[in-house]
Amino acid sequence: MASFAYYRLPYADRYTVMVQTEGEPERLASCTGLNGRNGFVLAPFSVSSGCPVLLIHPDRVEERAVPEEEHIRTGHCTASRQAGGSASGVSGMDSDKAVYSKDFESCRSMLVSGEFSKIVLARSAGVETVDEMDAEGLFLRACRMYPRMFVVLVSTPQSGMWLAATPEILLESSCGTGRTVALAGTMKLDESQLGFDNPPSASVDDAASGIFWSTKNIKEQRYVATYISDVLKRFAGACREEGPRTVRAGNIVHLRSDFTFELADTSRIGSLLDILHPTPAVCGLPKTETYRHIVDHEHTDRRYYSGFMGPLCHDGATHLYVSLRCMQIVDGRHYRLYAGGGLLKDSVEEQEWCETEAKMETMLRLFDGSCL
């Protein structure tokens, strides 16, 4: 079985296809194993024997133009949420509202006690379609629907197949310059009120200038930005921070700060990733304690959700993005969607649940028909 990755960079009108036909992707026990390597990376939230860091070594690479919408074939069907159980072939239990509530209370008790200042709670939901859908067609539709996002379709024997349309850069580098972002805080768009019926090329910041952020969202974003700044000061040179500003990602908006820095020794990218990932945007603070709580107590088996993926040192450039707004494609009719949200001590459960629902809409919108 060949391993492959299709990816389209934000705002690009072409996408790259990487295919490994000989052997299987390399399994790595940690991000530091990526030092001095190149290929396409698929890394999980928590590395284990069952979910290793995977590095595709392509023997075929090509660029293709993203076709117009009318030439994209996906199949036509109605998608529906599964009422119970888990999608065939996907480990972990269905994170229904009762399970989410239990996990929320477990996290909230740690926040109220002051042991955590922030923690990210994830959940998943199964989706089943009436007819089979074409994975490549769904990828191309995502490219058309989400021009601002990094869109990926990746498949390996070890990981299965995943589709993501993510707005969050973990690490980009080229010509000795590195770049990352602090992306946190979430609100669902009221597109009619904000005037988002304009084309995708229209200015996001101008349209979103009337948004007012809550104290909770501002604090959450600041936690992430401070963490990233502290890491870069220890590892990189000449770091510059800009923001935060409001940016759009599909049907929601976030607060984002941008960091640029010197990264002269690209052979040590894996060591930087080992410190940087997971950021508080997908884990929490303090990092070690919240990471352990998630691994030990969260009912959702995140697998490659909230890990990262992208080309590593391909043609001298690296584009690694956090695996958000994603789903596992179990087969042509069964899918598992993932979403999460940052909790603070004053977080409200119903609001946080609705935030995850809004994030799942990014993938749900790729299916024809109504998604319940």
QUIMONOR-V455688 format. One line per field, one symbol per residue. burial: I if it has 24 or more other C-alpha atoms within 12 Angstrom, else O. A space follows every 10 residues. Layout:
burial=???
This chain:
burial=OIIIIIIIII OOOIIIIIII OOOOIIIIOI IOIIOOIIII IIIIIIIOOO IIIIIIIIOO IOOOOIOOOO OIOIIOOOII IIOOOIIOOI IOIIIIIOII IOIIIIIIOI IOOOOIIIII IIIIIIIIIO OIIIIIIIII IIIIIIIIII IIIIIIIIII IIIIIIIIII IIIIOOIIII IIIIIIIIIO OOOOOIOOOO OOOIIOIIOO IOIOOIIIII IIIIIIIIIO IIOOIIOOII IOOIIIIIII IIIIIIIIII IIIOOIOIII IIIIIIIIII IIIIIIIOOI IOIIOOOIII IIIIIIIIII IIIIOOIIII IIIIIIIIII IIIIIIIIII IIIIIIIOIO OIIOIIIIII IIIIIIIIOO IO
